[in-house]
Amino acid sequence: MQQTKMIAVVTGANRGLGLETARQLASRGLHVILTARNPRTGAEALGRLQTEKLAVELRKLDVNSTEDAQALARYIKEAHGRVDVLVNNAGILPESSRDAGAKSANPLKVSPLTVMEIFNTNTLGAVRLIQALAPLMPEGARIVNVSSGMGALNDTGGGYLGYRISKAALNMVTRMFAAELAPRGILVNSVCPGWVRTDMGGTGASRSIEKGVETIVWLASAPEATESGFFWRDRRKIPW
Ligand SMILES: NC(=O)c1ccc[n+]([C@@H]2O[C@H](COP(=O)([O-])OP(=O)(O)OC[C@H]3O[C@@H](n4cnc5c(N)ncnc54)[C@H](OP(=O)(O)O)[C@@H]3O)[C@@H](O)[C@H]2O)c1
């Protein structure tokens, strides 16, 4: 099989940070496999990047589905033979500050089922993709887990129990797979994009989407980004 471009996979690539990450990786010459759980919004995102003449394709992937992750791996093995970059970006934040019910941001009110739902997507979603795609990764491949400062143990405020747990656990996923995959020369890092103006971050957030993806793209593709097993923001290591 003829292999020219590096192959990147981005989860939750139909909007927000995932879409911009896909755009920027493709602009840097990678072949990007956009993944989205909703084929319609995925196709819209694909169309936008194709009009920019970028090398992209779309595969359906719900990160809550082990079957989807395995089907993606089978497809990539057949079509491309390898994965050089995996950006675990898909995430949810259903806890609402205004809602005192099951999805409350109040740790004393939020339903454990909501916490499990968040953990399943934000933490186990990344685990599913790493387990499925790591066998296809060559030496030098990179895994970037899009985490959050809200998961940093050293800086924990109140509120958003499920989201904070899920991102703290995602950081442990980063540490564990960095160790597991070090013998194969695969780099695994966590990144906090900052507070970004996406659907999740809201219009009042302090950062543009372009600024938000800067360190994600850097960890995924920059030749000088060669460290593994760290938590980053603005291209600097931050405490766990
Ligand atoms: N925005 C911020 O301020 C901020 C700060 C720190 C960390 N982050 C993290 O950055 C990442 C991207 O956030 P964003 O701001 O771009 O959020 P967003 O605009 O809400 O986009 C979230 C993306 O994740 C996808 N997604 C959710 N559940 C999924 C599932 N089960 N399977 C596949 N895709 C799924 C969504 O797909 P649908 O369109 O189908 O829902 C969407 O594409 C998240 O991990 C988030 O926690 C964001």
The ligand as an SDF file (V2000), in Angstrom:
LIG
                    3D

 48 52  0  0  0  0  0  0  0  0999 V2000
  -14.7030   25.0210   25.1070 N   0  0  0  0  0  0  0  0  0  0  0  0
  -13.9830   25.0790   26.2220 C   0  0  0  0  0  0  0  0  0  0  0  0
  -13.8980   26.1430   26.8730 O   0  0  0  0  0  0  0  0  0  0  0  0
  -13.2150   23.8790   26.6830 C   0  0  0  0  0  0  0  0  0  0  0  0
  -12.3640   24.0270   27.7850 C   0  0  0  0  0  0  0  0  0  0  0  0
  -11.6370   22.9380   28.2220 C   0  0  0  0  0  0  0  0  0  0  0  0
  -11.7570   21.7150   27.5780 C   0  0  0  0  0  0  0  0  0  0  0  0
  -12.6120   21.5910   26.5120 N   0  0  0  0  0  0  0  0  0  0  0  0
  -12.7150   20.2740   25.8890 C   0  0  0  0  0  0  0  0  0  0  0  0
  -12.5030   20.3950   24.4950 O   0  0  0  0  0  0  0  0  0  0  0  0
  -13.1890   19.3350   23.8150 C   0  0  0  0  0  0  0  0  0  0  0  0
  -14.0140   19.9310   22.6830 C   0  0  0  0  0  0  0  0  0  0  0  0
  -14.9200   20.8450   23.2570 O   0  0  0  0  0  0  0  0  0  0  0  0
  -15.6880   21.9770   22.4350 P   0  0  0  0  0  0  0  0  0  0  0  0
  -15.5690   23.1960   23.2400 O   0  0  0  0  0  0  0  0  0  0  0  0
  -15.2860   21.9630   21.0340 O   0  0  0  0  0  0  0  0  0  0  0  0
  -17.1850   21.4320   22.6330 O   0  0  0  0  0  0  0  0  0  0  0  0
  -18.4340   21.3620   21.6480 P   0  0  0  0  0  0  0  0  0  0  0  0
  -18.4450   22.5280   20.7430 O   0  0  0  0  0  0  0  0  0  0  0  0
  -19.5760   21.1170   22.5600 O   0  0  0  0  0  0  0  0  0  0  0  0
  -18.1290   20.0560   20.7760 O   0  0  0  0  0  0  0  0  0  0  0  0
  -18.0970   18.8040   21.3800 C   0  0  0  0  0  0  0  0  0  0  0  0
  -17.8620   17.7720   20.3050 C   0  0  0  0  0  0  0  0  0  0  0  0
  -17.8270   16.4780   20.9200 O   0  0  0  0  0  0  0  0  0  0  0  0
  -18.7290   15.6450   20.1980 C   0  0  0  0  0  0  0  0  0  0  0  0
  -19.2180   14.5380   21.0050 N   0  0  0  0  0  0  0  0  0  0  0  0
  -19.8440   14.5670   22.1900 C   0  0  0  0  0  0  0  0  0  0  0  0
  -20.1770   13.3270   22.5760 N   0  0  0  0  0  0  0  0  0  0  0  0
  -19.7410   12.4910   21.6010 C   0  0  0  0  0  0  0  0  0  0  0  0
  -19.7870   11.0980   21.4030 C   0  0  0  0  0  0  0  0  0  0  0  0
  -20.3650   10.2600   22.2820 N   0  0  0  0  0  0  0  0  0  0  0  0
  -19.2120   10.5750   20.2990 N   0  0  0  0  0  0  0  0  0  0  0  0
  -18.6480   11.3810   19.3820 C   0  0  0  0  0  0  0  0  0  0  0  0
  -18.5940   12.7180   19.4850 N   0  0  0  0  0  0  0  0  0  0  0  0
  -19.1370   13.2590   20.5940 C   0  0  0  0  0  0  0  0  0  0  0  0
  -19.8370   16.5780   19.7530 C   0  0  0  0  0  0  0  0  0  0  0  0
  -20.6290   15.9610   18.7580 O   0  0  0  0  0  0  0  0  0  0  0  0
  -22.1870   16.3750   18.5280 P   0  0  0  0  0  0  0  0  0  0  0  0
  -22.1750   17.5910   17.6490 O   0  0  0  0  0  0  0  0  0  0  0  0
  -22.7650   15.1620   17.8730 O   0  0  0  0  0  0  0  0  0  0  0  0
  -22.7690   16.6610   19.8810 O   0  0  0  0  0  0  0  0  0  0  0  0
  -18.9900   17.7380   19.2670 C   0  0  0  0  0  0  0  0  0  0  0  0
  -18.4540   17.4590   18.0000 O   0  0  0  0  0  0  0  0  0  0  0  0
  -14.0190   18.6200   24.8660 C   0  0  0  0  0  0  0  0  0  0  0  0
  -13.3570   17.4490   25.2770 O   0  0  0  0  0  0  0  0  0  0  0  0
  -14.0670   19.6160   26.0080 C   0  0  0  0  0  0  0  0  0  0  0  0
  -14.2520   18.9930   27.2680 O   0  0  0  0  0  0  0  0  0  0  0  0
  -13.3410   22.6390   26.0500 C   0  0  0  0  0  0  0  0  0  0  0  0
  1  2  1  0
  2  3  2  0
  2  4  1  0
  4  5  1  0
  4 48  2  0
  5  6  2  0
  6  7  1  0
  7  8  2  0
  8  9  1  0
  8 48  1  0
  9 10  1  0
  9 46  1  0
 10 11  1  0
 11 12  1  0
 11 44  1  0
 12 13  1  0
 13 14  1  0
 14 15  2  0
 14 16  1  0
 14 17  1  0
 17 18  1  0
 18 19  2  0
 18 20  1  0
 18 21  1  0
 21 22  1  0
 22 23  1  0
 23 24  1  0
 23 42  1  0
 24 25  1  0
 25 26  1  0
 25 36  1  0
 26 27  1  0
 26 35  1  0
 27 28  2  0
 28 29  1  0
 29 30  1  0
 29 35  2  0
 30 31  1  0
 30 32  2  0
 32 33  1  0
 33 34  2  0
 34 35  1  0
 36 37  1  0
 36 42  1  0
 37 38  1  0
 38 39  2  0
 38 40  1  0
 38 41  1  0
 42 43  1  0
 44 45  1  0
 44 46  1  0
 46 47  1  0
M  CHG  2   8   1  16  -1
M  END
$$$$
